[in-house]
Amino acid sequence: MTDKTKETNTVRLVGKIRGEKTFSHEMYGEGFYTIKLEVPRLSDSTDMLPITVSERLMVNIDLYPGQYVIIEGQLRSYNRYVGNSNRLILTIFAKDIYVPEEEELSEVLKKPNEIFLDGYICKKPIYRTTPFGREITDVLVAVNRAYNKSDYIPCIAWGRNARFCENMIVGDHIKLWGRIQSREYQKKYPSGEIETKVAFEVSVSKLEYIENDNNRLETYELEG
């Protein structure tokens, strides 16, 4: 990922296309499509991530199932009204997409999933522990972008980072690095029906808390 200091939201992914691209929407005469990208983790598992791609990026590239691509862009959010409530939907908005050369594929796959965010805590963090005693804090980060818009990104901090984030308050300014992950969960309805759904979030590996005190900028770096 290049020059993170000039961007508040940068994503770089390397993965394999799964399934055919599908039409998503049109804006100002420009068509957008959705593809699913299978991104490997350092373990044997993978993350299946949604990518939004402009038709203009696909003029000279043929995207087909099984093809490896490199995506550079931003993680964006929008609200979708479902039933009687709003749902926060996440997608990776591609600003560039290209096919890696065969000889460089093994090298780029060493870091297949990177994200950097510079934003503000917009909801009180929630600290919890897993049944195995692992510490987790859920953090919702608002990241500003052009035209007075903001993206609301759910993040998960672990261990030492989780304990630190537990005490943060709404409005705190943070920078964080990590990866985007997909996670299956089950939702049980009053009828007793159980539906398996997929959530997307940022798993934090490193963060900086930025404190502005009398115009003095201090950073506190933590790594998980």
BALOBA-1460 file (C-alpha; in Angstrom, 3 decimals):
// residues 224
<rec num="1" residu="m" x="0.000" y="0.000" z="0.000"/>
<rec num="2" residu="t" x="1.415" y="3.381" z="-0.953"/>
<rec num="3" residu="d" x="1.597" y="6.732" z="0.842"/>
<rec num="4" residu="k" x="-0.914" y="6.091" z="3.611"/>
<rec num="5" residu="t" x="-0.428" y="9.579" z="5.039"/>
<rec num="6" residu="k" x="-2.414" y="11.183" z="2.208"/>
<rec num="7" residu="e" x="-5.419" y="8.876" z="2.472"/>
<rec num="8" residu="t" x="-7.882" y="8.124" z="5.242"/>
<rec num="9" residu="n" x="-9.153" y="4.865" z="3.761"/>
<rec num="10" residu="t" x="-6.972" y="2.589" z="1.618"/>
<rec num="11" residu="v" x="-7.408" y="-1.082" z="0.785"/>
<rec num="12" residu="r" x="-5.229" y="-3.476" z="-1.191"/>
<rec num="13" residu="l" x="-6.424" y="-7.035" z="-1.841"/>
<rec num="14" residu="v" x="-5.046" y="-9.976" z="-3.786"/>
<rec num="15" residu="g" x="-7.395" y="-12.826" z="-4.475"/>
<rec num="16" residu="k" x="-9.302" y="-15.076" z="-6.820"/>
<rec num="17" residu="i" x="-12.628" y="-14.156" z="-8.446"/>
<rec num="18" residu="r" x="-15.478" y="-16.443" z="-7.457"/>
<rec num="19" residu="g" x="-18.598" y="-16.544" z="-9.626"/>
<rec num="20" residu="e" x="-19.684" y="-14.202" z="-12.382"/>
<rec num="21" residu="k" x="-19.870" y="-10.444" z="-11.984"/>
<rec num="22" residu="t" x="-23.394" y="-9.104" z="-11.448"/>
<rec num="23" residu="f" x="-24.848" y="-5.692" z="-12.227"/>
<rec num="24" residu="s" x="-25.219" y="-3.552" z="-9.100"/>
<rec num="25" residu="h" x="-26.397" y="-0.052" z="-10.029"/>
<rec num="26" residu="e" x="-25.923" y="2.919" z="-12.314"/>
<rec num="27" residu="m" x="-24.853" y="6.409" z="-11.283"/>
<rec num="28" residu="y" x="-24.575" y="9.391" z="-13.628"/>
<rec num="29" residu="g" x="-24.629" y="7.056" z="-16.591"/>
<rec num="30" residu="e" x="-21.837" y="4.847" z="-15.225"/>
<rec num="31" residu="g" x="-22.576" y="1.203" z="-14.515"/>
<rec num="32" residu="f" x="-21.210" y="-0.627" z="-11.488"/>
<rec num="33" residu="y" x="-20.829" y="-4.359" z="-10.976"/>
<rec num="34" residu="t" x="-20.272" y="-6.602" z="-7.974"/>
<rec num="35" residu="i" x="-17.791" y="-9.447" z="-7.859"/>
<rec num="36" residu="k" x="-16.830" y="-11.792" z="-5.034"/>
<rec num="37" residu="l" x="-13.146" y="-12.054" z="-4.243"/>
<rec num="38" residu="e" x="-11.701" y="-15.018" z="-2.352"/>
<rec num="39" residu="v" x="-8.753" y="-13.659" z="-0.372"/>
<rec num="40" residu="p" x="-6.446" y="-16.108" z="1.440"/>
<rec num="41" residu="r" x="-5.471" y="-15.711" z="5.079"/>
<rec num="42" residu="l" x="-2.120" y="-16.713" z="6.510"/>
<rec num="43" residu="s" x="-3.925" y="-19.784" z="7.808"/>
<rec num="44" residu="d" x="-5.630" y="-22.227" z="5.434"/>
<rec num="45" residu="s" x="-8.931" y="-20.317" z="5.569"/>
<rec num="46" residu="t" x="-10.110" y="-17.537" z="3.248"/>
<rec num="47" residu="d" x="-12.276" y="-14.424" z="3.310"/>
<rec num="48" residu="m" x="-14.986" y="-13.958" z="0.676"/>
<rec num="49" residu="l" x="-15.228" y="-10.204" z="0.123"/>
<rec num="50" residu="p" x="-17.638" y="-8.096" z="-1.984"/>
<rec num="51" residu="i" x="-16.036" y="-5.777" z="-4.553"/>
<rec num="52" residu="t" x="-17.814" y="-2.968" z="-6.409"/>
<rec num="53" residu="v" x="-16.200" y="-2.264" z="-9.795"/>
<rec num="54" residu="s" x="-16.991" y="0.463" z="-12.328"/>
<rec num="55" residu="e" x="-17.522" y="-0.638" z="-15.907"/>
<rec num="56" residu="r" x="-14.804" y="1.849" z="-16.862"/>
<rec num="57" residu="l" x="-12.203" y="-0.205" z="-14.988"/>
<rec num="58" residu="m" x="-13.162" y="-3.299" z="-16.964"/>
<rec num="59" residu="v" x="-12.711" y="-1.878" z="-20.463"/>
<rec num="60" residu="n" x="-9.384" y="-3.626" z="-21.078"/>
<rec num="61" residu="i" x="-9.683" y="-6.481" z="-18.599"/>
<rec num="62" residu="d" x="-11.719" y="-9.676" z="-18.717"/>
<rec num="63" residu="l" x="-12.834" y="-10.721" z="-15.246"/>
<rec num="64" residu="y" x="-13.680" y="-14.405" z="-15.090"/>
<rec num="65" residu="p" x="-14.109" y="-16.951" z="-12.266"/>
<rec num="66" residu="g" x="-10.796" y="-18.328" z="-11.026"/>
<rec num="67" residu="q" x="-8.744" y="-15.348" z="-12.192"/>
<rec num="68" residu="y" x="-6.344" y="-13.731" z="-9.714"/>
<rec num="69" residu="v" x="-6.577" y="-9.948" z="-9.484"/>
<rec num="70" residu="i" x="-5.165" y="-7.136" z="-7.385"/>
<rec num="71" residu="i" x="-7.720" y="-4.615" z="-6.108"/>
<rec num="72" residu="e" x="-6.854" y="-1.176" z="-4.761"/>
<rec num="73" residu="g" x="-9.574" y="1.050" z="-3.377"/>
<rec num="74" residu="q" x="-11.576" y="1.886" z="-0.261"/>
<rec num="75" residu="l" x="-13.844" y="0.086" z="2.185"/>
<rec num="76" residu="r" x="-17.173" y="1.899" z="2.006"/>
<rec num="77" residu="s" x="-20.505" y="1.620" z="3.777"/>
<rec num="78" residu="y" x="-24.093" y="2.488" z="2.966"/>
<rec num="79" residu="n" x="-27.478" y="1.918" z="4.558"/>
<rec num="80" residu="r" x="-30.025" y="-0.425" z="3.041"/>
<rec num="81" residu="y" x="-33.577" y="-0.527" z="4.323"/>
<rec num="82" residu="v" x="-34.498" y="-4.162" z="4.988"/>
<rec num="83" residu="g" x="-37.788" y="-5.066" z="6.620"/>
<rec num="84" residu="n" x="-38.405" y="-2.514" z="9.342"/>
<rec num="85" residu="s" x="-34.812" y="-1.462" z="9.946"/>
<rec num="86" residu="n" x="-31.688" y="-0.101" z="8.290"/>
<rec num="87" residu="r" x="-28.740" y="-2.405" z="7.673"/>
<rec num="88" residu="l" x="-25.156" y="-1.257" z="7.333"/>
<rec num="89" residu="i" x="-23.768" y="-2.722" z="4.108"/>
<rec num="90" residu="l" x="-20.028" y="-2.857" z="3.432"/>
<rec num="91" residu="t" x="-18.267" y="-3.167" z="0.082"/>
<rec num="92" residu="i" x="-14.765" y="-2.618" z="-1.246"/>
<rec num="93" residu="f" x="-14.989" y="0.129" z="-3.859"/>
<rec num="94" residu="a" x="-12.333" y="-0.568" z="-6.482"/>
<rec num="95" residu="k" x="-10.300" y="2.390" z="-7.718"/>
<rec num="96" residu="d" x="-7.916" y="0.186" z="-9.657"/>
<rec num="97" residu="i" x="-7.920" y="-3.449" z="-10.675"/>
<rec num="98" residu="y" x="-5.295" y="-5.386" z="-12.560"/>
<rec num="99" residu="v" x="-4.104" y="-8.921" z="-13.187"/>
<rec num="100" residu="p" x="-0.710" y="-9.797" z="-11.657"/>
<rec num="101" residu="e" x="1.960" y="-11.404" z="-13.792"/>
<rec num="102" residu="e" x="2.370" y="-15.106" z="-13.105"/>
<rec num="103" residu="e" x="5.913" y="-14.622" z="-11.823"/>
<rec num="104" residu="e" x="4.832" y="-11.981" z="-9.274"/>
<rec num="105" residu="l" x="1.773" y="-13.826" z="-7.952"/>
<rec num="106" residu="s" x="3.581" y="-15.710" z="-5.183"/>
<rec num="107" residu="e" x="5.154" y="-12.469" z="-3.980"/>
<rec num="108" residu="v" x="1.955" y="-10.374" z="-3.863"/>
<rec num="109" residu="l" x="0.120" y="-13.218" z="-2.113"/>
<rec num="110" residu="k" x="2.442" y="-12.802" z="0.875"/>
<rec num="111" residu="k" x="0.372" y="-9.732" z="1.846"/>
<rec num="112" residu="p" x="-3.031" y="-10.350" z="0.246"/>
<rec num="113" residu="n" x="-5.216" y="-8.261" z="2.547"/>
<rec num="114" residu="e" x="-4.262" y="-4.818" z="3.842"/>
<rec num="115" residu="i" x="-6.332" y="-1.862" z="5.023"/>
<rec num="116" residu="f" x="-5.528" y="1.496" z="6.596"/>
<rec num="117" residu="l" x="-8.162" y="3.740" z="8.217"/>
<rec num="118" residu="d" x="-7.884" y="7.219" z="9.722"/>
<rec num="119" residu="g" x="-11.098" y="8.116" z="11.509"/>
<rec num="120" residu="y" x="-13.041" y="8.734" z="14.686"/>
<rec num="121" residu="i" x="-14.807" y="6.575" z="17.261"/>
<rec num="122" residu="c" x="-18.532" y="7.081" z="16.627"/>
<rec num="123" residu="k" x="-20.042" y="4.589" z="19.085"/>
<rec num="124" residu="k" x="-18.992" y="3.492" z="22.548"/>
<rec num="125" residu="p" x="-16.625" y="0.500" z="22.160"/>
<rec num="126" residu="i" x="-17.886" y="-2.834" z="23.501"/>
<rec num="127" residu="y" x="-15.402" y="-5.041" z="25.349"/>
<rec num="128" residu="r" x="-16.018" y="-8.791" z="25.661"/>
<rec num="129" residu="t" x="-14.230" y="-12.092" z="26.018"/>
<rec num="130" residu="t" x="-14.661" y="-15.296" z="24.036"/>
<rec num="131" residu="p" x="-15.509" y="-18.638" z="25.703"/>
<rec num="132" residu="f" x="-11.775" y="-19.386" z="25.437"/>
<rec num="133" residu="g" x="-10.854" y="-16.188" z="27.273"/>
<rec num="134" residu="r" x="-9.666" y="-14.143" z="24.291"/>
<rec num="135" residu="e" x="-10.239" y="-10.407" z="24.713"/>
<rec num="136" residu="i" x="-12.117" y="-8.537" z="21.979"/>
<rec num="137" residu="t" x="-13.403" y="-4.984" z="21.659"/>
<rec num="138" residu="d" x="-15.905" y="-3.995" z="18.959"/>
<rec num="139" residu="v" x="-15.193" y="-0.508" z="17.602"/>
<rec num="140" residu="l" x="-17.217" y="1.491" z="15.073"/>
<rec num="141" residu="v" x="-15.022" y="3.989" z="13.210"/>
<rec num="142" residu="a" x="-16.309" y="6.876" z="11.082"/>
<rec num="143" residu="v" x="-13.993" y="7.747" z="8.191"/>
<rec num="144" residu="n" x="-14.591" y="10.966" z="6.275"/>
<rec num="145" residu="r" x="-14.421" y="11.129" z="2.486"/>
<rec num="146" residu="a" x="-15.182" y="13.649" z="-0.232"/>
<rec num="147" residu="y" x="-18.477" y="15.527" z="-0.626"/>
<rec num="148" residu="n" x="-19.190" y="15.545" z="3.124"/>
<rec num="149" residu="k" x="-19.774" y="11.807" z="3.232"/>
<rec num="150" residu="s" x="-18.563" y="9.325" z="5.828"/>
<rec num="151" residu="d" x="-18.098" y="5.577" z="5.932"/>
<rec num="152" residu="y" x="-18.910" y="3.689" z="9.132"/>
<rec num="153" residu="i" x="-16.578" y="0.743" z="9.512"/>
<rec num="154" residu="p" x="-16.995" y="-1.984" z="12.182"/>
<rec num="155" residu="c" x="-13.627" y="-3.064" z="13.559"/>
<rec num="156" residu="i" x="-12.430" y="-5.694" z="16.030"/>
<rec num="157" residu="a" x="-9.407" y="-5.175" z="18.270"/>
<rec num="158" residu="w" x="-7.744" y="-8.079" z="20.064"/>
<rec num="159" residu="g" x="-5.702" y="-8.574" z="23.231"/>
<rec num="160" residu="r" x="-3.771" y="-5.508" z="24.309"/>
<rec num="161" residu="n" x="-5.447" y="-3.404" z="21.631"/>
<rec num="162" residu="a" x="-8.844" y="-4.574" z="22.917"/>
<rec num="163" residu="r" x="-8.063" y="-3.445" z="26.455"/>
<rec num="164" residu="f" x="-6.880" y="-0.077" z="25.169"/>
<rec num="165" residu="c" x="-9.934" y="0.496" z="22.937"/>
<rec num="166" residu="e" x="-12.302" y="-0.397" z="25.780"/>
<rec num="167" residu="n" x="-11.651" y="2.991" z="27.402"/>
<rec num="168" residu="m" x="-11.930" y="5.119" z="24.269"/>
<rec num="169" residu="i" x="-14.839" y="7.530" z="23.912"/>
<rec num="170" residu="v" x="-16.923" y="8.850" z="21.041"/>
<rec num="171" residu="g" x="-14.942" y="11.441" z="19.095"/>
<rec num="172" residu="d" x="-11.496" y="9.951" z="19.761"/>
<rec num="173" residu="h" x="-9.224" y="10.095" z="16.717"/>
<rec num="174" residu="i" x="-7.462" y="6.877" z="15.721"/>
<rec num="175" residu="k" x="-5.473" y="5.407" z="12.877"/>
<rec num="176" residu="l" x="-5.483" y="1.661" z="12.385"/>
<rec num="177" residu="w" x="-4.022" y="-1.044" z="10.178"/>
<rec num="178" residu="g" x="-5.327" y="-4.544" z="9.658"/>
<rec num="179" residu="r" x="-7.258" y="-6.750" z="7.262"/>
<rec num="180" residu="i" x="-10.866" y="-7.091" z="6.126"/>
<rec num="181" residu="q" x="-12.478" y="-10.333" z="7.191"/>
<rec num="182" residu="s" x="-15.740" y="-12.125" z="6.505"/>
<rec num="183" residu="r" x="-17.469" y="-13.959" z="9.325"/>
<rec num="184" residu="e" x="-20.495" y="-16.233" z="9.283"/>
<rec num="185" residu="y" x="-23.044" y="-15.994" z="12.076"/>
<rec num="186" residu="q" x="-26.524" y="-17.326" z="12.755"/>
<rec num="187" residu="k" x="-29.582" y="-15.167" z="13.363"/>
<rec num="188" residu="k" x="-32.581" y="-16.709" z="15.086"/>
<rec num="189" residu="y" x="-36.024" y="-15.267" z="14.340"/>
<rec num="190" residu="p" x="-39.058" y="-15.302" z="16.685"/>
<rec num="191" residu="s" x="-40.552" y="-18.056" z="14.505"/>
<rec num="192" residu="g" x="-37.624" y="-20.262" z="15.460"/>
<rec num="193" residu="e" x="-36.111" y="-20.105" z="11.988"/>
<rec num="194" residu="i" x="-32.315" y="-19.822" z="11.923"/>
<rec num="195" residu="e" x="-30.585" y="-18.012" z="9.067"/>
<rec num="196" residu="t" x="-26.853" y="-18.041" z="8.372"/>
<rec num="197" residu="k" x="-25.526" y="-14.596" z="7.452"/>
<rec num="198" residu="v" x="-22.148" y="-13.077" z="6.682"/>
<rec num="199" residu="a" x="-20.675" y="-10.019" z="8.408"/>
<rec num="200" residu="f" x="-17.677" y="-8.002" z="7.249"/>
<rec num="201" residu="e" x="-15.334" y="-6.159" z="9.594"/>
<rec num="202" residu="v" x="-11.759" y="-4.980" z="10.000"/>
<rec num="203" residu="s" x="-9.493" y="-7.094" z="12.186"/>
<rec num="204" residu="v" x="-7.048" y="-4.615" z="13.748"/>
<rec num="205" residu="s" x="-3.364" y="-5.527" z="13.931"/>
<rec num="206" residu="k" x="-1.989" y="-2.093" z="14.849"/>
<rec num="207" residu="l" x="-3.469" y="1.231" z="15.930"/>
<rec num="208" residu="e" x="-2.480" y="4.755" z="16.861"/>
<rec num="209" residu="y" x="-4.494" y="6.895" z="19.236"/>
<rec num="210" residu="i" x="-4.058" y="10.565" z="18.342"/>
<rec num="211" residu="e" x="-4.464" y="13.135" z="21.086"/>
<rec num="212" residu="n" x="-4.550" y="16.854" z="20.292"/>
<rec num="213" residu="d" x="-3.589" y="18.704" z="23.492"/>
<rec num="214" residu="n" x="-2.882" y="22.457" z="23.174"/>
<rec num="215" residu="n" x="-2.109" y="21.996" z="19.476"/>
<rec num="216" residu="r" x="0.429" y="19.293" z="20.271"/>
<rec num="217" residu="l" x="-0.080" y="16.056" z="18.421"/>
<rec num="218" residu="e" x="0.934" y="12.901" z="20.265"/>
<rec num="219" residu="t" x="0.581" y="9.344" z="19.053"/>
<rec num="220" residu="y" x="0.461" y="6.155" z="21.050"/>
<rec num="221" residu="e" x="1.234" y="3.077" z="18.986"/>
<rec num="222" residu="l" x="0.003" y="-0.367" z="19.929"/>
<rec num="223" residu="e" x="0.311" y="-3.646" z="18.128"/>
<rec num="224" residu="g" x="-1.777" y="-6.702" z="18.761"/>
